[in-house]
């Protein structure tokens, strides 16, 4: 139960990871969006990032909803 609360606090009040341009990322599922895998960061502006997903889909995401993929 504590891990769920800690995850929620980190999700809404935490700082984004060290995500840079051209980094590989996943999007965490939320209330408004489904989970996505294996995206590539194209551009970062403030707390938002333009991400290219497989099959060429491009979206603008909040940095707090992205998780860096360890390579």
N, CA, C and O atoms as CSV, one atom per row, in Angstrom:
chain,resi,resn,atom,element,x,y,z
A,1,UNK,N,N,0.816,-1.197,0.000
A,1,UNK,CA,C,0.000,0.000,0.000
A,1,UNK,C,C,0.857,1.257,0.000
A,1,UNK,O,O,0.524,2.243,-0.658
A,2,UNK,N,N,1.955,1.221,0.736
A,2,UNK,CA,C,2.845,2.377,0.808
A,2,UNK,C,C,3.480,2.642,-0.552
A,2,UNK,O,O,3.671,3.801,-0.921
A,3,UNK,N,N,3.810,1.602,-1.301
A,3,UNK,CA,C,4.424,1.812,-2.618
A,3,UNK,C,C,3.453,2.498,-3.577
A,3,UNK,O,O,3.879,3.302,-4.406
A,4,UNK,N,N,2.183,2.202,-3.482
A,4,UNK,CA,C,1.189,2.857,-4.337
A,4,UNK,C,C,1.122,4.338,-4.007
A,4,UNK,O,O,1.071,5.172,-4.910
A,5,UNK,N,N,1.123,4.671,-2.730
A,5,UNK,CA,C,1.087,6.072,-2.314
A,5,UNK,C,C,2.370,6.786,-2.735
A,5,UNK,O,O,2.321,7.915,-3.224
A,6,UNK,N,N,3.504,6.139,-2.550
A,6,UNK,CA,C,4.788,6.741,-2.937
A,6,UNK,C,C,4.851,6.961,-4.445
A,6,UNK,O,O,5.361,7.986,-4.899
A,7,UNK,N,N,4.345,6.023,-5.215
A,7,UNK,CA,C,4.317,6.165,-6.667
A,7,UNK,C,C,3.425,7.326,-7.086
A,7,UNK,O,O,3.783,8.090,-7.982
A,8,UNK,N,N,2.274,7.463,-6.452
A,8,UNK,CA,C,1.364,8.563,-6.773
A,8,UNK,C,C,1.993,9.910,-6.433
A,8,UNK,O,O,1.872,10.858,-7.209
A,9,UNK,N,N,2.655,10.008,-5.297
A,9,UNK,CA,C,3.315,11.258,-4.909
A,9,UNK,C,C,4.423,11.589,-5.896
A,9,UNK,O,O,4.533,12.733,-6.336
A,10,UNK,N,N,5.239,10.619,-6.249
A,10,UNK,CA,C,6.324,10.839,-7.209
A,10,UNK,C,C,5.775,11.225,-8.579
A,10,UNK,O,O,6.347,12.071,-9.267
A,11,UNK,N,N,4.682,10.613,-8.966
A,11,UNK,CA,C,4.068,10.878,-10.280
A,11,UNK,C,C,3.594,12.314,-10.403
A,11,UNK,O,O,3.801,12.947,-11.438
A,12,UNK,N,N,2.956,12.841,-9.354
A,12,UNK,CA,C,2.368,14.170,-9.441
A,12,UNK,C,C,3.261,15.289,-8.923
A,12,UNK,O,O,3.126,16.433,-9.360
A,13,UNK,N,N,4.167,14.984,-8.003
A,13,UNK,CA,C,4.974,16.041,-7.400
A,13,UNK,C,C,6.471,15.852,-7.598
A,13,UNK,O,O,7.257,16.716,-7.211
A,14,UNK,N,N,6.870,14.751,-8.185
A,14,UNK,CA,C,8.293,14.474,-8.367
A,14,UNK,C,C,8.902,15.259,-9.514
A,14,UNK,O,O,8.192,15.888,-10.299
A,15,UNK,N,N,10.204,15.216,-9.602
A,15,UNK,CA,C,10.892,15.881,-10.695
A,15,UNK,C,C,11.125,14.874,-11.810
A,15,UNK,O,O,11.298,13.684,-11.547
A,16,UNK,N,N,11.131,15.343,-13.052
A,16,UNK,CA,C,11.347,14.418,-14.162
A,16,UNK,C,C,12.763,13.850,-14.139
A,16,UNK,O,O,13.683,14.460,-13.593
A,17,UNK,N,N,12.919,12.697,-14.729
A,17,UNK,CA,C,14.238,12.081,-14.818
A,17,UNK,C,C,15.126,12.908,-15.741
A,17,UNK,O,O,14.670,13.881,-16.341
A,18,UNK,N,N,16.367,12.527,-15.850
A,18,UNK,CA,C,17.314,13.209,-16.722
A,18,UNK,C,C,17.060,12.812,-18.171
A,18,UNK,O,O,17.880,12.115,-18.770
A,19,UNK,N,N,15.968,13.232,-18.728
A,19,UNK,CA,C,15.603,12.869,-20.098
A,19,UNK,C,C,16.176,13.914,-21.039
A,19,UNK,O,O,15.983,15.114,-20.844
A,20,UNK,N,N,16.878,13.452,-22.054
A,20,UNK,CA,C,17.503,14.334,-23.029
A,20,UNK,C,C,16.957,14.035,-24.411
A,20,UNK,O,O,16.271,13.033,-24.616
A,21,UNK,N,N,17.268,14.915,-25.363
A,21,UNK,CA,C,16.864,14.708,-26.749
A,21,UNK,C,C,17.506,13.415,-27.260
A,21,UNK,O,O,18.667,13.137,-26.958
A,22,UNK,N,N,16.772,12.648,-28.012
A,22,UNK,CA,C,17.160,11.375,-28.619
A,22,UNK,C,C,17.187,10.220,-27.619
A,22,UNK,O,O,17.650,9.131,-27.959
A,23,UNK,N,N,16.701,10.431,-26.394
A,23,UNK,CA,C,16.637,9.355,-25.403
A,23,UNK,C,C,15.447,8.441,-25.713
A,23,UNK,O,O,14.440,8.886,-26.263
A,24,UNK,N,N,15.574,7.167,-25.355
A,24,UNK,CA,C,14.467,6.221,-25.505
A,24,UNK,C,C,13.632,6.257,-24.238
A,24,UNK,O,O,14.165,6.213,-23.129
A,25,UNK,N,N,12.296,6.338,-24.410
A,25,UNK,CA,C,11.395,6.479,-23.264
A,25,UNK,C,C,10.145,5.620,-23.422
A,25,UNK,O,O,9.790,5.204,-24.525
A,26,UNK,N,N,9.487,5.365,-22.292
A,26,UNK,CA,C,8.157,4.773,-22.239
A,26,UNK,C,C,7.237,5.798,-21.601
A,26,UNK,O,O,7.684,6.627,-20.809
A,27,UNK,N,N,5.949,5.748,-21.942
A,27,UNK,CA,C,4.973,6.627,-21.296
A,27,UNK,C,C,4.178,5.815,-20.293
A,27,UNK,O,O,3.670,4.738,-20.608
A,28,UNK,N,N,4.073,6.344,-19.078
A,28,UNK,CA,C,3.322,5.706,-18.005
A,28,UNK,C,C,1.832,5.916,-18.258
A,28,UNK,O,O,1.415,7.002,-18.661
A,29,UNK,N,N,1.037,4.887,-18.026
A,29,UNK,CA,C,-0.412,5.010,-18.205
A,29,UNK,C,C,-0.977,5.963,-17.162
A,29,UNK,O,O,-0.550,5.969,-16.007
A,30,UNK,N,N,-1.939,6.761,-17.584
A,30,UNK,CA,C,-2.593,7.699,-16.681
A,30,UNK,C,C,-4.090,7.670,-16.914
A,30,UNK,O,O,-4.605,6.782,-17.593
A,31,UNK,N,N,-4.777,8.632,-16.355
A,31,UNK,CA,C,-6.227,8.701,-16.523
A,31,UNK,C,C,-6.611,9.054,-17.960
A,31,UNK,O,O,-7.622,8.572,-18.469
A,32,UNK,N,N,-5.808,9.891,-18.609
A,32,UNK,CA,C,-6.163,10.377,-19.938
A,32,UNK,C,C,-5.468,9.630,-21.073
A,32,UNK,O,O,-5.842,9.806,-22.233
A,33,UNK,N,N,-4.475,8.806,-20.774
A,33,UNK,CA,C,-3.703,8.181,-21.846
A,33,UNK,C,C,-3.260,6.770,-21.466
A,33,UNK,O,O,-3.054,6.453,-20.295
A,34,UNK,N,N,-3.123,5.940,-22.491
A,34,UNK,CA,C,-2.662,4.569,-22.283
A,34,UNK,C,C,-1.129,4.526,-22.248
A,34,UNK,O,O,-0.453,5.481,-22.631
A,35,UNK,N,N,-0.618,3.417,-21.788
A,35,UNK,CA,C,0.820,3.218,-21.730
A,35,UNK,C,C,1.374,3.047,-23.145
A,35,UNK,O,O,0.735,2.424,-23.993
A,36,UNK,N,N,2.553,3.596,-23.396
A,36,UNK,CA,C,3.220,3.433,-24.695
A,36,UNK,C,C,4.654,3.023,-24.442
A,36,UNK,O,O,5.236,3.339,-23.404
A,37,UNK,N,N,5.217,2.307,-25.416
A,37,UNK,CA,C,6.562,1.769,-25.277
A,37,UNK,C,C,7.473,2.238,-26.395
A,37,UNK,O,O,7.014,2.503,-27.506
A,38,UNK,N,N,8.772,2.343,-26.103
A,38,UNK,CA,C,9.844,2.532,-27.064
A,38,UNK,C,C,9.705,3.792,-27.912
A,38,UNK,O,O,9.735,3.731,-29.141
A,39,UNK,N,N,9.556,4.918,-27.253
A,39,UNK,CA,C,9.520,6.193,-27.966
A,39,UNK,C,C,10.897,6.824,-27.993
A,39,UNK,O,O,11.782,6.445,-27.226
A,40,UNK,N,N,11.074,7.798,-28.888
A,40,UNK,CA,C,12.334,8.527,-29.017
A,40,UNK,C,C,12.028,10.015,-28.861
A,40,UNK,O,O,11.173,10.544,-29.570
A,41,UNK,N,N,12.716,10.697,-27.943
A,41,UNK,CA,C,12.476,12.120,-27.689
A,41,UNK,C,C,13.068,12.936,-28.839
A,41,UNK,O,O,14.254,12.816,-29.149
A,42,UNK,N,N,12.234,13.766,-29.466
A,42,UNK,CA,C,12.676,14.604,-30.577
A,42,UNK,C,C,13.050,16.010,-30.126
A,42,UNK,O,O,14.019,16.587,-30.620
A,43,UNK,N,N,12.278,16.567,-29.180
A,43,UNK,CA,C,12.484,17.952,-28.753
A,43,UNK,C,C,11.937,18.125,-27.341
A,43,UNK,O,O,10.920,17.530,-26.984
A,44,UNK,N,N,12.618,18.944,-26.539
A,44,UNK,CA,C,12.156,19.244,-25.186
A,44,UNK,C,C,11.967,20.751,-25.063
A,44,UNK,O,O,12.874,21.527,-25.361
A,45,UNK,N,N,10.771,21.158,-24.619
A,45,UNK,CA,C,10.454,22.561,-24.387
A,45,UNK,C,C,9.809,22.679,-23.014
A,45,UNK,O,O,8.675,22.241,-22.821
A,46,UNK,N,N,10.521,23.265,-22.067
A,46,UNK,CA,C,10.001,23.382,-20.702
A,46,UNK,C,C,9.804,22.007,-20.083
A,46,UNK,O,O,10.749,21.222,-20.010
A,47,UNK,N,N,8.581,21.705,-19.633
A,47,UNK,CA,C,8.257,20.399,-19.041
A,47,UNK,C,C,7.553,19.484,-20.030
A,47,UNK,O,O,6.934,18.501,-19.624
A,48,UNK,N,N,7.638,19.789,-21.318
A,48,UNK,CA,C,6.981,18.987,-22.351
A,48,UNK,C,C,8.032,18.449,-23.323
A,48,UNK,O,O,9.065,19.080,-23.549
A,49,UNK,N,N,7.760,17.295,-23.885
A,49,UNK,CA,C,8.670,16.688,-24.859
A,49,UNK,C,C,7.878,16.175,-26.053
A,49,UNK,O,O,6.807,15.589,-25.892
A,50,UNK,N,N,8.407,16.396,-27.243
A,50,UNK,CA,C,7.811,15.817,-28.450
A,50,UNK,C,C,8.461,14.452,-28.635
A,50,UNK,O,O,9.685,14.343,-28.712
A,51,UNK,N,N,7.631,13.407,-28.707
A,51,UNK,CA,C,8.117,12.032,-28.749
A,51,UNK,C,C,7.603,11.343,-30.005
A,51,UNK,O,O,6.431,11.467,-30.358
A,52,UNK,N,N,8.491,10.618,-30.675
A,52,UNK,CA,C,8.116,9.810,-31.830
A,52,UNK,C,C,8.003,8.354,-31.373
A,52,UNK,O,O,8.954,7.781,-30.840
A,53,UNK,N,N,6.824,7.766,-31.592
A,53,UNK,CA,C,6.560,6.389,-31.196
A,53,UNK,C,C,6.681,5.481,-32.416
A,53,UNK,O,O,6.686,5.974,-33.544
A,54,UNK,N,N,6.780,4.169,-32.217
A,54,UNK,CA,C,6.838,3.263,-33.358
A,54,UNK,C,C,5.668,3.517,-34.316
A,54,UNK,O,O,4.604,3.971,-33.897
A,55,UNK,N,N,5.865,3.232,-35.549
A,55,UNK,CA,C,4.899,3.451,-36.636
A,55,UNK,C,C,4.741,4.932,-36.960
A,55,UNK,O,O,3.767,5.312,-37.611
A,56,UNK,N,N,5.685,5.788,-36.518
A,56,UNK,CA,C,5.704,7.183,-36.901
A,56,UNK,C,C,4.759,8.105,-36.168
A,56,UNK,O,O,4.670,9.278,-36.529
A,57,UNK,N,N,4.051,7.641,-35.166
A,57,UNK,CA,C,3.141,8.500,-34.406
A,57,UNK,C,C,3.954,9.456,-33.543
A,57,UNK,O,O,4.866,9.034,-32.831
A,58,UNK,N,N,3.621,10.757,-33.608
A,58,UNK,CA,C,4.315,11.771,-32.811
A,58,UNK,C,C,3.327,12.430,-31.866
A,58,UNK,O,O,2.233,12.821,-32.272
A,59,UNK,N,N,3.722,12.553,-30.590
A,59,UNK,CA,C,2.873,13.181,-29.581
A,59,UNK,C,C,3.707,14.131,-28.721
A,59,UNK,O,O,4.933,14.025,-28.673
A,60,UNK,N,N,3.033,15.055,-28.048
A,60,UNK,CA,C,3.683,15.934,-27.078
A,60,UNK,C,C,3.290,15.425,-25.693
A,60,UNK,O,O,2.106,15.326,-25.369
A,61,UNK,N,N,4.293,15.106,-24.884
A,61,UNK,CA,C,4.077,14.479,-23.577
A,61,UNK,C,C,4.642,15.333,-22.458
A,61,UNK,O,O,5.591,16.090,-22.663
A,62,UNK,N,N,4.060,15.210,-21.280
A,62,UNK,CA,C,4.589,15.822,-20.076
A,62,UNK,C,C,5.804,15.000,-19.636
A,62,UNK,O,O,5.739,13.770,-19.621
A,63,UNK,N,N,6.906,15.658,-19.279
A,63,UNK,CA,C,8.105,14.926,-18.877
A,63,UNK,C,C,7.876,14.034,-17.667
A,63,UNK,O,O,8.540,13.006,-17.526
A,64,UNK,N,N,6.945,14.410,-16.788
A,64,UNK,CA,C,6.663,13.585,-15.606
A,64,UNK,C,C,6.003,12.261,-15.960
A,64,UNK,O,O,6.011,11.340,-15.143
A,65,UNK,N,N,5.431,12.139,-17.158
A,65,UNK,CA,C,4.779,10.892,-17.539
A,65,UNK,C,C,5.707,9.983,-18.344
A,65,UNK,O,O,5.301,8.898,-18.762
A,66,UNK,N,N,6.948,10.417,-18.563
A,66,UNK,CA,C,7.900,9.618,-19.330
A,66,UNK,C,C,8.914,8.944,-18.404
A,66,UNK,O,O,9.343,9.518,-17.403
A,67,UNK,N,N,9.281,7.724,-18.760
A,67,UNK,CA,C,10.272,6.962,-18.005
A,67,UNK,C,C,11.398,6.607,-18.950
A,67,UNK,O,O,11.168,6.049,-20.023
A,68,UNK,N,N,12.614,6.931,-18.550
A,68,UNK,CA,C,13.805,6.663,-19.346
A,68,UNK,C,C,14.059,5.162,-19.444
A,68,UNK,O,O,13.972,4.451,-18.443
A,69,UNK,N,N,14.373,4.678,-20.647
A,69,UNK,CA,C,14.721,3.273,-20.837
A,69,UNK,C,C,16.219,3.136,-20.661
A,69,UNK,O,O,16.985,3.816,-21.343
A,70,UNK,N,N,16.649,2.275,-19.765
A,70,UNK,CA,C,18.083,2.043,-19.533
A,70,UNK,C,C,18.642,1.220,-20.679
A,70,UNK,O,O,18.109,0.162,-21.013
A,71,UNK,N,N,19.710,1.706,-21.274
A,71,UNK,CA,C,20.316,0.977,-22.391
A,71,UNK,C,C,21.617,0.373,-21.981
A,71,UNK,O,O,22.276,-0.281,-22.789
